Amino acid sequence: MNTLPSARVHLSGYALALMLLVPAGAQAHSFGRVLALPMPLWLYIYGSTAALVLSFAVLAMSPESRWRAAANIGGMNSGVQPNAAPLVVQAAIGAAFTLAVVAGMLGTPNPYRNFSMTFFWVAFVLGGYYLCAVFGDVAMALNPWHALLTRWPSSRRAFDTTSLFHAPALALYMGFIAFELFGPGTPHSLAWALLGYTGITMAGSLLVGAERWLEHGEFFSLLFRIAARMSPLEWRSSSTGRRGFAWRSSIASLVSAEAPDFGVALFILFMIASTTFDGLKETVAWNALYWQKLAPLMAPLVGSNIARAYPTLSALQTVLNAVALLFSPLVYLAACSIALKLSLRLEGRPHRYRPSLGAAILAFVPSLIPIAIAYNAAHYFTLLLGQGPQLAPLLADPFGWRLGATAMRVALPSPTVAWHIDVGLIVGGHVLSMIAWHRRASREANDAARGPLAQVPMLLLMMLLTASGLWVLAQPVSPSRLL
């Protein structure tokens, strides 16, 4: 009878001790230093949401433009095929990935001195993601698995992949993010993960065919293809056969995009949710929820001695965090569904003429791509700036065997400057998404007079996402992140 109260005192006291270790002020997660915000957080939220309201008012009064017919994100073929890149470039990319695997297996376990970690996580994942967002599908040619499948024997059988609904790509992407957030975080584990993913890719190609697997299963191809929707550039071939970049409207590209199924829609929502959760799980507020509220309830199972119970409780926290990560896109799906349901009712169309909620979700979720890219950049751009230049010295010593090797000095923006860049990225991403959402809704609206009113739920959704994004970014992190 007395075990639970005793454990509650011990665990709550431990959580309080953890809280006291964290200095007052906010922590901008992307640069890992404690920051006292120049102004109270509520002022940033107020100013950001006010900017959204002003942008919405301007959109409501602006004349509408015509947009081209919707294009399928999942089925959209890349403008740059793997063989468009010179063979020497493909060979260099293949050699770099091979070196990353070998360095992960044989090199130093220190992630900062091993070539594999910086090359894969910073140069390929972040660099390829941002390259596609700026230059379109050009980074597809640098995807080693994309190039590999063009040379790997694949199935010639007619396999109906429409029933897959891009579920393999979504499942592999979720597993990839879970590995990133909860995996060992060592070069050795990364090397085995790269080998395992390569095996899955080749097996998928043998099962359903290379082209079908690239569309439905190889998640880097889908991730880069989605990011390319934001690009103001497009790689085109002229009538004379010459290839080159051409300017295009990013908003028009987003308005014309449509998710072919809920697999792609959830993939886009998970792009937002996983980045947000990466920041949330490190905050004091999130950890206090577990250690002060949930952990004491487990005292009958783990005992009241915090020193003995800590390993078990810590492992359970990781499991709960992983479960929360996998279910996180459903939170955004629910928020979008509520906003769209209200918008459809406010449009005033008879019920029989309204599109289904599912069809509306597939049509409007691609409008959130700018938010996904902005969140990612806000959380990781200083990692790219700080660790990206280290690739050159790491290439000179990929295994990290030279103890005297020194890292390249890089001047990063101050915490205050980085915070304001983060705010600008988040607000800018929401404004672009709101414009794309507005244009899509205006194109499909039945009554132009009711258009602005019907889009108020969208405005409220953007305001909520902006406020929550800034709140997560500004939260102090747990002591384990600081140490």
Secondary structure, 3 states (H helix, E strand, C coil): CCHHHHHHHHHHHHHHHHHHCCCCCEEECCCCEEECCCCCHHHHHHHHHHHHHHHHHHHHHCCCCCCCCCEECCCCCCCCCHHHCCHHHHHHHHHHHHHHHHHHHHCCCCCCCCHHHHHHHHHHHHHHHHHHHHHHHHHHHHCHHHHHHCCCCCCCCCCCHHHHCCHHHHHHHHHHHHHHHHCCCCHHHHHHHHHHHHHHHHHHHHHHCHHHHHHHCCHHHHHHHHHHCCCCEEEEECCCCCEEEEECCHHHHHHHEECCCHHHHHHHHHHHHHHHHHHHCCEHHHHHHHHHHHHHHHHHHHCCCHHHHHHHHHHHHHHHHHHHHHHHHHHHHHHHHHHHHHHHHHCCCCHHHCCCHHHHHHHHHHHHHHHHHHHHHHHHHHHHHHHHHHHHHHHHCCCCCCCCCCCCCCCCCCHHHHHHHHHHHHHHHHHHHHHHHHHHHHHHCCCHHHHHHHCHHHHHHHHHHHHHHHHHHHCCECHHHHC
